[in-house]
Amino acid sequence: MSEETLRLEVKRLKKELALHLRRSRELEEAYDSTLENFMAALDLRDVETYGHSKTVARYSHVLAEALGIRDPRALESIRKGALLHDSGKMAIPDSILKKPGALTPKEWEVIKRHPAMGYGLVRDVKLVPEVGNIILCHHERFDGTGYPRGLKGETIPLEARIFAVADTLDAVTSHRPYRAPRDFRVARRELTGHAGSQFDPRIVDAFCGLDLAVWEKIRFETTRILPPLDDYRALVPEKAPAS
């Protein structure tokens, strides 16, 4: 093979590689958009938690970095697992999921099935284990009193322990029908007060190691891009006049 032929072949291979990389990025972006839209649609079933999945995904990513996790693939898996954590709730009837009053013991048992249901869904599409671990274990507690398997301490996957802190951080600082949103100082007291029981103390320490302004900025950035629910009326086309 001549030097000129070799040069042209290298040029051709570089061009093909660039094309494959661009297509791969486009597919990844489409995949991410699909996940985010799917969870936004699920959040819309319960107006009070609209935007929750996007916010906890960002909190989880930042917490993982604060713990020293640097592998981009691991961070992305944690973000996706947090985004999909409640995917199993799509199998829960609205009569239970949206019930305004207290749940009966039987209804509560139905609610407690959603981690396993979501895990089954993700396992079928063969996402990485870290994603499934968050979905299956996001209601486990550090002291072993959680569900669905009653895992304790470090037997709970690290990514699920990270998510538990992110989830409570969002819950405390979000609006609920029965109370106004509370500030991040209250959230910090809630997390430190339950370190060792509900939460892994090491992850609570990582949260406390960052200035509260960091978390406030994340909340602002994730919620300001969410349109008011009334804006969705504009997306519904009006009926065409009868001809």
C-alpha positions, 0 to 999 in steps of 0.5 A: 500500500502506497503512502498516499493510499494509506493517507486516504484510508486513514482519512476515510476511517477518521471520517467514519469514526466521526460519523459514528460518534455523532450518531452515537451522541444523537442516540444518547440524547434521544434516549435521555430525552425519552427517559426524562419525558417518561418520568415527567409524564409519570410525575404529572399523575401527581401534580404535587410531585411534578418535577421531583424526578428531575430534581432528585436526579441532579441531587444524586449526581452531585452527592455522588461527586461529593463522595468522590465518584468520578467515573462518568459512566457511574455518575450517569448510571446514578442519574438515570436510576434516580430519574427512573426511581418511581417508574413502578408507580405507573402500575399503581391505580390512581385510586391509591396513588392519588388518594387524599386521605390515609391509606388502608393497610391493604392499600399501603401494601400495594404502594410498597410493591412499586420498587419491585415493579419498577425493577422488573421493568428496568431488568427487562430493558437490560439497563446497567445494575446501578440503575436497577439498584436505585429503583429496587432499593430506594425505600430501604433504610440504613437500620434495616427497617425499610422495604422491600427486602429489609436490607441494612447498612452497607448491604444496601447498594451505595447508589440507593443510599445516595438516592435516599438522601437526595430524595429526602432533601427534595421532599423536605424542600418541596411544596406539599398539600399539607405544608409549605416548602421548608428551607435547606436548613430544615432539610439538613436537620432532618438528614443529620437527625436520622443519620444512622437510622434512615440514612448512611452517615457518610452520605449525610456528611458528604451532603453537609460538606457542601454549602447550602447555597449549592443545593439551593442553586440546583433546586432553582436550576431544575425547577425554573425550567419546568413550566406551570401546569396551566401552560400544558393547556396550550399544547392541546390543539383546539378542535377544528371548526366543523366544515 
